[in-house]
Structures are given as structure tokens and as C-alpha cells.
Amino acid sequence: MKDEITIRTYHPGDPSLVCYFQYKLYEEQYHFNGFYEKEMLGGMAELYDDLKGSQMWIAELDGKIVGDIAVIKKGPDSARLRWFGVGASLQGQGLGSRLLTTALDFCREKGYIHLSLSTLDILKPARHLYRKFGFQRTGSEFYNEWDESRKIHQEIWACELGSVIRPKKE
């Protein structure tokens, strides 16, 4: 029998494991190249820029990472959501909503008002979830560094924390 999925804050060593989890997730689902891993490794250091204002959560099942999300402080009242991913076999089962709710609760605790995130237009389930939680797309630009075989657009989504809702269960 499988254990229940637990969500916990990160420990030293977890950021590099999340980089690997994220790389494998997007390489298997979308065939991203190694430049995605480079982006992950380079950006992960931001987590350590403000240890009290930033946080990462790991979702685990049977001792393995099956999801993650992070909040990176960007200013006194602003933050950025980063590295949001859910294992392919668990997508559509509510783990993404649990992770996003955990991150937004942290933002409220810290007094953040302005939230932003970056995603790709091909990540339709993630975009649906962001919209469901009150985020709106504010920009888009062509971006194919991770997959030169198709036209991909990187999108910026944002919200004011007061407008972020807790979605009703469907």
C-alpha cells in the first residue's frame, strides 16, 4: 500500500534533487533539452538569497519527490512563484492545487501583495490552475531555448494577493 502524499519544506540537498525532478518531468513530457536543467540550476540559488522570505515545498510519495513549488522574495511586498511541478502520473488529482495553496498561504503570512510567475504556453494544465487561482497573463514572448523544434511562448502571469481565491473543488 502506498503512503499518503506529504508536503514539507525543503532541506539542504533538496534543491538539487528538485532540479533533477523538474528536468526529468519536462524532458519526458515535452522533450526539453539540457538548457532547461541549466536554467533550473542557475535559478535555484535565488532560494538562498533571503532564507526568511523565500521557501520551497516538496511533495513526496513513498520517499520520492512527486511535486514541488517555491516562493522567492522579490521585494518588501512582492514575490515570484518558481519551480512548480507535479509528476505526470499525479497530474489532475489535486496535488497542484495543494502545492499552490501552500505557497499562497506562505505569501499571505509574509505580507506579500504582488505575485508573479513565468510559464510556457504549452503547459496548459498549469495555466488552467493559475487562472483558477486568480492569476492573469500579463505578457508573452517567443522562447524556444529549451525546445527548438516548436514555437513556444514564455508567459508572465501576475495577481494581487487580495484577488487570489481558493478555488472550489470541482
Helices and strands as residue ranges (DSSP letters): E 6-9, H 14-30, H 34-44, G 45-48, E 55-61, E 64-75, E 78-86, G 88-90, H 95-110, E 114-120, H 124-132, E 136-142, E 153-160, G 161-163
